Every structure is written in structure tokens, then in C-alpha cells.
Amino acid sequence: MTSLHRRAFSLFAVSLLAACATPQTHSPSLATAESGPVQVGIIAINDFHGALEPPKAAVSAPGADGKTVSVPAGGAAWLASAVDSLKAEHPNHVVVAAGDLTSASQLASSLHLDEPAVGVMNRIGLEFNAVGNHEFDRGWKELQRLQNGGCEKNTRLTPCQIEKFGGATYKYLSASTFRADGSTLFPATGLKTFGTGARKVTVGFIGLSLSSVPTLVSPSQLVGLRFGDEAEAINKAIPVLKAQGADAVVVLIHQGGKITAEDPNSCAGFTGDIKPILDKLAPGVDLVVSGHTHWQYVCQYGQSGDGSPILLTSAGVYGKLVTDITLTIDPATHKVVGKTAHNVIVQSQGYTGGRGAVETTTLYPQFQPRADVSQYVARYVQDAQSLIERPVGKLSGPAAKGAGGESGIGGPLGNLVADSQLAAGKSAGAQIAFMNPFGLRAPITPAADGSINFGQIYAVQPFGNELVTMTLTGAQVREVIEQGLAKDSLLQALAPSQGLKFSYDIRRPSGSRVVSLTFQGKPIDPAAKYRVTVLNFLASGGDGFTVFTQGTDLVRGMIDTDAFQEWVAAVPVRQVPQEDRAVRLDK
């Protein structure tokens, strides 16, 4: 990164809270000096999700005069350039990731089984990646193919459509994912050494998924696997790495938290499911690179083995940020004596979205796309282009989730998808349909004439789930809605189809937060039976909606994207329903 880059960050991006890490201006001379500590640069990403092209998304960051600025960011070729700039700053460096590099991907990557996402990571120089939940979406055998290469067909899609797939040059790590015989699916740990002789330092890495993978992935894809406690796996691996000579221990974990600030280098109001894991760690962890929640933050959390806080980071989602981390290691005492980090915005190109134009800004460095990665991505995008651009129909306006793209409120988009699934389930007697908001991966912004294409439809639901219609009682319908409202930190109000409405109040005790529940204008009868259509992911208890597993008289239906396409195409202009079906009363 140039001096211009550093000046930009010092002015606008790295004034952290007292509880957070401070930015580091790197001095290559420290890494090559004959005595004194050795600096190691750790360049970290997470939740790339096959975002080959700029995702038409922005990072909110501090601007001038105390205002917030939206910075357009992301795209594989721009990410490659950002990583290269950080490598140049760190003579000793390693590139790592905290999972979900594949699946829930852009269409050009997903249609090719995320082979190009792996190819991008190979070209960026990734060395270690923790296995995320989405990396199991196509099953663990297909995930092994991504590691080892080859053209074995494990899904409905055909592998190696563009070229013979050689596999990932980086290593997947899975310290808490076990086979039936007790062995881990992938290695639990990895090591990288820098320097020689008295100047040699070694960094050890522990990689792992979150223990709740079975609630996030269809059970059929996880047969033969067991997901253990995260802290237990980390604590077991620490002494192993130390015995192998690790001077520093870095955890790559696909679990995370969120903050209340928009500054990507803040840690204000930090909360999340990673906290109880961190609280149970034994001494010896220096750095935790996290993911899963799609938030970006830099924190000093808890205490590591030498009494200093654990450095905790996350780089958001879709390659919009990359975390620049420096560990300063004393090779004589084999201890970490300093650690700093800041998130670098991968500013790419401006775009126009549902909320208008988002322009580039001189407040932050703008990276140029790396030519070889651009050319590589273009081959896959071109191959998928005819399918991406195929017209589907027209919408009356934009369709987005409520209260932000990562919220647990389905909003107009959730209602639209639920309506499409209700229509598709009619032949099986469907009266109600529910869509889980966390399964909605992108908003839809139609063209000026309202037209949308298959690429936009696919971006909303890139998992290829089947629809399942089942019978539930009215009491079970209420109970399953309550399940989505039970955890404040991960609230997920199921998006209902037309005809069903409910209101809820999070201030009420968990389990009794639904205030009203009606179907066709009348209160739901607890004893009556209703035919309900959901994704097969939900039908198997995904996202913690276990009541759906109690459904009876199951009938399988079409693929979710097919149902969505048919619904949009059935009329000249499909009206986007407003959010008046799931009403929160405590806002």
C-alpha cells in the first residue's frame, strides 16, 4: 500500500475505539533486521461466497466532517490487487480465510460448482481456509473434490465444464468436524515458518466450522459427520501446535458477531455467538479470524496466554474488505509482543442500485482489477451469460428484505418468494407458505421497464432447494413462528404468503412473542390442520425451525427458483407485496 493509501486510512478508517486494535504502519526493515522482533503479516478474508464480479454493494465507513460514506467494493480482480498491495507491505506474509468461500454464490460461480471461486483463491495465494457451513451445501464429498480436484459428479450439475479442475492449492482445516472413526474431515491445524536460524518464527493455524452446521445444512449432505464443540477443539489443538514449534497461534473460525457501528474498524457494542466460544479458550491463542455473520470489525477481546487481549477480526462479506493484520514475534522468547489490525476496503467501481448511484470516493484508495484474474473470471461469466440474461418477467418495483440486507425480516422480497412457493404448492393442497429470510441472499432491482432476468432470480435463492408441502396444526404454525423469534441476536421472522398475517413483540417472553395470528382474516384455529409449503431445508429443521420436522403427509415439489420464475412470468407485471404480513410491534 502506498503512502497515499496510508494517509487515507489514517484520516478516515483507522481511528479505533480504545477497546479496538490500532492500525500499523509496516516497516519492512523490522522483518529483516539482524536482531529484535520479527513481523508477520496475516492477510485475512471470509465469506467470499463466489463473488467473482463486483457485487454492487458498498461498505459504510467514516467520511469527512463526521459523516458516513458508502464505498463501492468487491470483485475478485480488485480483491486480488488489494491482497497484492498488502503482500508488498509484509515481507513475511500468509493469506488466510475463515470459511464460506463457496456456495450461496454468484451465478457464474455456482453454475460451475464454484470451481472458479477456488481458482480465484488459488490466484490470490490463499494458504489456509476454515470450512464454513455453506461449504457443505453440496455435501462433504463435493467439498473434498474442491480440495483435491477432479471431475467426479456429486451433484445435479456437471463439473469441469470449462477446464479440468485441479482443486484448491490452499488447505481446508476442520478441527471440529469428525468422521465416524473420530478422524477430522480435513486436517485440524497447519503451520507456516518464516526466516531461518535464530530469526525463525512459526505461526500455527487452527481452522474449524461452527458447531451448528447441522441446523444450517440439509442433513442429507452431512451423513457420516459429527460437529463438535468449537472451544474444545481449539483447546485441544493449542498444545499440539506449541509442541510443533508454533510461536503464535491463530484461530480461523467460521463463527462471529456483530457491532453497532458502521466503521469497519470498530468494535462498538460487540455481541454474537462467538463470545461464549472465546470465553472458554485456554491460554495460548493470539489472534482469532472470524466470519459467518457478514459483519466487519476489529476488536481486542479477552485474554490470551501472555495476558494481552486476543485480537479478533472479521472482513465482512463478498470480498468487500480484507483484514491487514501484523503479529510481532520475539524469536528469542517465542512470544507475540505486538498485534494490530485494520480492515482495508476493497474499493472497486461505482454502481447503481435500488437506492440510487453509489460513486467511488477519493477518501479511500481505489484498487485496479488484476488483469489475469479479470481474464480468468471473464471466461466463466461469459459461459454463464446467456442463462444469466434470460428474461423472466417484470416486477412492479424493487424487492428487498426489510431493515437491511442481512436482517431477519423478509420484507417485500420475502413475501414475494413466499407467494411463489404457495402457488407452486397448490397442487399439493398448500394454503400457507413460509420463507426464511436468512435464505434470501440478494435484493432484486428491476430495469427501468420492470424487467428482471434469471441471474437476478438465482441470486435471491442460489441453493437449489426443493419445495415440500406438509400438514401442520394451527398450534404448530404458531409454534414455528415463535421459534424464529426466540433469539434476539438472530431474530428471523418467517415471511408468510398472502392470507396469513401475524404481529409480534420482542419485549414479551420468548415463546409468547406472537401477539396475533390470522389466516384469511380469522384467528388461526390451534386444532385445525393446514397445508404448509416450505423449502426442504426448513422441512428438515434448518435454521432451528424444528417444528417443521413434525409435519405429516409430505409432498415434494419443484425447485425454488423454478417456482419463483413461474410466479413472476404468470402475469404481465407481478406486483411486489408490501410488508404488512409480519408486523413488529416493539419498533
N, C-alpha and C positions, 0 to 999 in steps of 0.2 A: 504494500500500500504506500502510495507516495506521501510526501509531506503535506500536499493539498488534502489528501484523504484524512490524514491525522488531524489537521486543523479543523476540518469539517466535523469530525467526531468529537473533538474536544469542545467545540462550541455548542453542539446540539444533541449529541447522542450518548454521552458518557458521563453526565453529571448524575451519579447514582445516589440512592439513599444511603444513610450511614450504615444500614444493615446489609448493603449490597456490595459486590465487588467493584473495584475501581479499575479504569482502563489502564492498559500497559503499553507504553511506547517501547518497542522492542529494540534491543541493542545487540546486533549480531556478534559484536566483539566479546560479549559475555559468554556466548556459547563456544567460542574458540579460544578463550584465554587459557593460559597455562595453569592458572590456579583459580580458586574461587568457585562459586556455584555454576551449574550448567542449566541453561534454559531450554525447555522443550515446549514447542508449540503444538497444541492439540486443536485441530480444526474439526468442528462438530456440526452435524446436521441431524434432522429427524423428520419423519412423516413426509417424505418426498411425494409419495403416492403417484408415481409415474407422471409427474408434471413436466412432460417433455417441452411443451411450449409455455410461454408466459401465461399464467392462469387468469389474467385480467382481475387481479386482486392487489390490494395495497397494504402497506404497513403503516399504522398510525405512529407518529414519532414527534418528539418535541420540535417545534418550528421557531420562527422568530417571534419576539415580543410575548413569549409565554403561550403562544397559540400552538395547536396541534396541526401537523401537516400530513396528508396522505401521500405516501411514496409508492408508485407502481413498482412491483417487484416480482421476481421469479423468472423461470425459464431455464432449462438445462444448460444452454450455452452461456448464459450470463452467470449462472451458478459456478460453472467451470472456471470462468475468468476470476470470479471473486475468490474461489479457493486457491487459484494460482497466485493471486496477489498476496494472500496470507502465507503461502508456502515460501514466497520470496522474502517475507519478513522473518521467517523462522528457519535458520539453517538445519535445526533439528525439528522435524515435524512428523505428525501422523494424522491421517484423516479418519474419522470415526463417525458412526451413526447409531441412533437409539431406536431404530425399527420403523416399520411401515413404509419402507421404500417402495413397495409394490402393492398392487390391488387398490381398489377404490380410485382407479387411475383415469387419466385422460384416455379417450377412446383409442387414439393411435397407439398407446402403450398397451391398453387392455386387450385389444383385438389380437395383439401379438403376444399374449400371455406374459406381458411385462418384460419380455426379453430386451427391448430397447432401454427400459429403466435400468436394468442390470448393466447393459452396455454403457450407459451414461456414467454410472457409478465406477465402472472399470476405468473409463477415460479420465474421470476426475481424480482417481488414485485412492479411492476408499480402501481401507485395510481391515477394519472390523465393523460388524453391524450386529446389534442385538436383534433377536427375532421379535417382531411385533405381532399383534393379534391378526392384522389383515394379511400378513404373510402366510397365514394358514387358510385363507379363504378358499383356495382351490385344493386344499388337502396337503398333508405333510409330504407325500411322495412327490407332488409337483414342486414343493418348496425345495426338496432335495435336488430336483432337476435344475432349479435355478442355481444352486450351489455348484453342482457337478457338471452341468452341461448335458448335451444330448438332445434327442428329438423324440423321446418316449411320449406317447399320447396319454395323458392322465385326465383330460377334461374334454368337453364337447368341442373346444377349439383345436385347431391344428397347429402344432409347434413348428418352428423353423421355416416360416413362410417366406422370409426374406433371405436368410442365410443360415448356415449351420450354427447352432447355438453352442458356444464354448463354455458357458457358465460363468459364475462370478469369480473374479480374481481375488476378491476380498473374502474374509471368513465370517460366516454366521456363528454367533455364540448363543448358547441356550442353557445357562446353568441351572434353571429350574424346570426344564421340560424333559420328562423322563419317558423312556420306552418301558415296556412290560418287564424287561430284565433289569431295570434300575439304571441303565446307562442313559446318558443325556443324548438327545436327538442330534445335537451338534456339540462341539467342544464347549466346556463351561468358561474357559479362560484363554487368553492369548498374551504374548509378551512382545515388546519391541525394545531393542537396545540401541543406545546412541553412544558414539565415542569408543575409545579403547583404553586399556590400561587403567591408570589411576583416575582418568577422566570419564570412565564408562559409567553410564547410568541406565537403568532399566525401568520401563513402565509396564505394569501389569494391568490387564483389562478383564473385567467380568461382564458378561453380557447375558441378559435374561428378559423374558416376557413377563407380563403381569399375570398373576395367579387366576384372574377372572376370564382368561381366554375362553374357557368353555361356555361362558354366558354371552360371548360376543361372536362366536363362530358356530356354524351348524355342526351338531355332534357327529354327523357322518364324516366330516373332514378330520376328525380328531381321534378316530378309533385307534386304540393301542397306545395312546399317550396319556400321561398324567402331568398336571401342572402343580408344582409345589410352592411352598411359601417363599416369597422373594427374599426377605431378610435372612431366613435360614440358609438359603443357597449362597448369598453373598458372604455371610459369616463363615461358612464352610470353606469358601474359596480364598478368603484373605490369607490364612496361614500357608495355603498351598503356594500362592504367588510369592509370598515372602520367602518361603523355602527355596523357591526357584530364583531368588535374587532380585525381586522387584523392589525398587527404591520408592516407587509411588504406586498407589492402587487407584484405578479409575473404574467406576461402575457405569456401564451403558445399560439403561433400563427403560423398557417401554411402559412407563407409568409416569405420571406427572401431576401438576397442579395448575393453578391459575392465579392471577393477580387482579387488583382493582385498578391499576394504572394502565395507560396506553403506551408509556415509554417502554420500548423493548429491552431496556437495561435496568428496569425497576424490579423491585420485589415487594411492592406495597400490597398489603392485605393478602399475602400468600396463603393459600389453602389447597387442599386436594388429597387424593388417596395415596399419594406418595409419602405424605408426612408420617403416618404410623410405621411405614417401612423404614424410613430414615431414623426414626426414634429407637428402633430395635437393633441398629447396626452396632457391631463390635468395633473397638478401636482399630484404626488402620486404613480407613477409606479417606482419600484426599479430595476426590472430585466425583460428582455424580452428573452424568449427562442424561437428561430425561426426555420424555416425549409423550405421545398419546393424546394429550388434551388440546393440542394445537395452539397452545399459548406460548409466548416468548417471555423469558425472564432471566435474570442473573441474581443469585442470592448467596449469602453466606448463611449456612444452616447448621445448627447443632455443633457438635464437637467431634473432630477426628482424633486419631491416635496421639498426635503431638499437642493436643489441647487447642489447636486452631480450628475455626469453623470448617465444615465441609463446604466446598464450592459447588453450587447447584445451578445448572443451566438448562435452557431449552431454546431451540431456534424456530419455534412456531410450526409452520406447515408449508408444503408445496415448494420448498427451496426458496422462499422469500427472504430468508435470513440464513446466515452461517455464523456460528459462535467461534470467536477468536479467543483461545484460552492459552495462558502461559503458566507452566509449572516450573518453578525454580528449585533445583535439586542440588543439595550439597553432596558431592560424590564421596567425601571423606566420612561423613556421618550417616550417609544413605538415608537422608531425611528431606522432605519437602520443606523448604524455608520460605517459600512465597508462592502465591497463586492468585491470578487475576483473570478476568474475562470481560468481554463485551460482545454484544450481538451486532454484526455488520449487516446492514440492509443491502440485499442484492437488487439494487435499483436497475431496472431494465428499460422498458419502453412504456410510454403512455397508452391509455386505452379509454374507451367509452363504455360505461356500464349502465345498470339500471338507475343509478343516481347521478348520471352525467359523466363528464370528462374528468379523468384523473391524469394530470400532466406530470412530467418529470420535474425535478427541482434541483437547483444548484446548491441547496443546503446539505445535500448528501452526495457522495460520489456516484456517478453513473458508470456502470461497467459495460464493456463492449462484448458482444457474443463471441465466444471462441469458435473459430472457423471450423475446425474438424468436428466439434460436437454439433454445430449447426447443420453441417452436411450429413452427419450420421442421423440426426433426428429427422431431417427432411425426407430421407428415404422411407421411413416408417409413416410419417404423416402423409406423404404422397400416396402410399399404398392404401391408406385408410380413407383418403379424401372423398372418394365417390360415395362411400357409405355415410361419412360424417355429414356431407352436404345434401343428402337425400331429403327432399321436403316431406314434412309430416302433416302439417296443417297450420292453423292460425289460432292465436290466443288474443283475448281482448286487451291484454296488458301484461306487465311483468308479473312473475310468480316467484315469490321468495319466502323463506322462513321468517318467522317473527323475531323481533328483537335481536337481530344479528345472525350472521351466517352459521355460527356454531351453537346456537341456542337449542334448548329442548322444547321449543314451541314450533309446531308445524306451520302455522300461519297459512296464508293463501296457497302456497305450494303444497303443504301437507294435505290440505283439504282437497285440492285438485287431484293429487295422486290417490287419495282415499276414494274419491268418486270414481276414478278409473278402475280401481280394484273392485268396487261394489258392482259396477257394470259387468266386469268380467266374471264375477262370481254369481250373477243372476241365474245362470243355468243350473247351478248347484243349490239354488234357493237362498242366496245371500240377501240379507236385509240390512246388514251393517258391515262396514269395513273400517279397519284402523290402519294407519301408517305410523311407524315410529320415526319421530323427527331426526334422530341421530342417523337414520338410514338415508336421509336426503342430503346429497353431497354437493349440490351446486344449485344456484337460482337459475331461472330462465328469463332472459331478456329478449323479447321478440324483435324482429326487424321492424322498420318503420311501418310496414303494411301488416304487421302482426304475425308474419310467418315465422315458423321455427323448423329446425331440421333434426335429423336423428341424432347428430352429435350432441345437441342440447338435451334431448330426451335421455340419452345414455349417461350424460354427465350427472344427471339427477340421481339415477339408480344404476350404478355400474357393477352390481354384484350378480346379476342374473338369477335372482331368486324366483322360485315358483310361488304361485298363489295357492293357498289352502283354505277351503271353506269348512267350518266346523259348527257344531251346536254348543252353545253356552246358555246357561240360565241368566236371567236378569241380575241375580246376585253376583254371578261370576263376572258379568260385564262391568258391574260397579267395582268389584274387587280388582280386576286387572287395570282399570284406570287408576285406582288408588296405588297400585304398585309403582306406576310411573311417577307418582307424586310423593313417594315415601322418603326420598333422599333429597334434601335441599340442595346439596352440592352438584347433584346430577339429575335435577328435575327433568322429566321427559313426559310432557302431556301428550298422550296419544292423539293424533289428528284423526277426527272421525269423518265419516262420509255424510252426505246430505241426509237429513232426517233425524240425526242424533245430535243432541246438544248436552253439554254439561258445564257447570261452573264449579270453581274450586277456590279454596282459601288456604294458603300455606301456613298461616298462623295457627290453624287448627291442628290437633294432634295427628300424627302420622296414622293412617288407616281410616281416618274420618274427615278427610280434606275435601271430598266431593260434597258440595252443598246441594246441588240439584242435578238430576239426570233424567232426560226425557227422550222419547222416541216418537216421532211423528206428532209432537206436541203434547204427549201424555207421559206421565211418570213411568219409568221402566218398572215392570212387574217383576219382583225378585224371583217368583216361582215360574214365570213363563220361560219358554225356550225361544232362542233367537239364533238365526243362522248368521255367522260372522266370518268374513274373509280377511285373512292376513297373509303376510309373507311366510314362507316355510321357515325362515329364520326365527320369526316370532312364534310360530306354531311349536317350535322345539324349545321354547323358553328363553330365546335370545334377549339380550339387554335386561335380563332379570324379570321378564314378564312370564313367570312360571304358570300362571293361571291358564294360559293358552294351552299348556300341555294336558289340561283336564278336558279339553274339548272332545266331543264324540262325533261319530258319523262323518269322518274326514273325507273330503273330496279334493283331489289335487287338480289344479287348473293351469293356465298359461303362464308364461314368463312375465315378470312385472313390466319390463319395457314394452313388450308386445301389447299388454293391456293398456298402457299409457298411450301408445301410438294410436291404437284403435279408438280410444276415447276422444282424443284430440281431433282425429280425422273424421269422426262421425257427423260433425256439423260444420258449416262453413267457417264459423268463428266460435271457438269454445270459450265461454265466459269463465274467468278466473274467480272462484268464490272468495268472498271476504272472510276474515277471521271473526266469526260470530258464533262459532260452534263450541270452542273450548275457551271459556272466559275466566280469567284470573281476577278474583275479587279483592286481593290484598295489594294491588298495584295502583 
